[in-house]
Amino acid sequence: MKRLQQLLLGVMLAGAAGSAAAPAHAEDKRATDLEQATRIVKEKDNSRVLSAETRKENGKEVYEVKVLDAEGRVRTVKVPAKEK
């Protein structure tokens, strides 16, 4: 039980640190929708998707995908939307 608590605390602390860091980009790929953006990130990083949302940056659509990576860090990856 104590090991589980330590693991959860580590994940929470990594999440706090990861959310403060600059987001990663998947600029080599563009997505047509949020579902495709999450697939791109999962395949590229072998990460577990925690959440995803569509945002506007400088008037352009971008998908932000929050993931838990293989090292247990929480990161945000941005995937540009394809031009419509």
N, C-alpha and C positions, 0 to 999 in steps of 0.2 A: 504494500500500500504506500509506503514511504517513497519507493522508487517511482510509482505512478505520480505522486504529488510533485516530485522533483522534475519529472519529465514535463508535466503540465506547466509548471512554473517556467521551465526553460523555453517552452513553446510560446508562452505569453510574453516573456521578456524579448524573445527573438522577434515576435510580432511587433512589439513596440519599437524596437530598433529598426526593423525592416520597413515599417511604415514611414519612418522619418527619413530614410534614405531616398535618393532619387530613383524614380521608377525605371525599370529596364524597358527596352523597346524591341519589338519584333518587326523592325522596319523592312526586312527582306520579304515579308509576306503581308498581304492585305486580305481583309476578310469582307465577305458580303453581309454577314450578320453576326450577332453575338454568339450564337452556337458555334459557328465556324471559327471565330476568334478563340474561344475556349479550347477547341480541338487543336488549333495551331500551337497554342502555348503548351498544352499537355504533351503533344508529340515532340516539340522542340526541347523542352526542359525536363520531361518525365516528372512533372509536378502534379500535385493534387490541387484542383481548383477549389477555392474557398468561396469566392463570389466574383461576379462580373457585372459590368454596367456600361452603358453607352453614354459618352460625354461629347461635348463640343469644345474644341481647342482651336483658337484662331479661325473660327468659322467652319472648321472641318470636323467631321465625325471621327471619333476614336473610341476603341473599345478598351476599357481598363479591366484587366483580369488579375485578381488577387489570388496568389498561389502559395502553397506550402511546399518548399523545395526539398530535395533529397537530404539536405543537411539540417532540416527542421526549421529553416528560416521562412518567414512570411515576406513575400515580395509582391510588388505590383508591376505587371507587364502591360505595356500599351501596344495595341495592334491597330494600325491605321485602317480605316474603312475604305473599300474600293469606291472610286468615283461613280456616281449613278448617272 
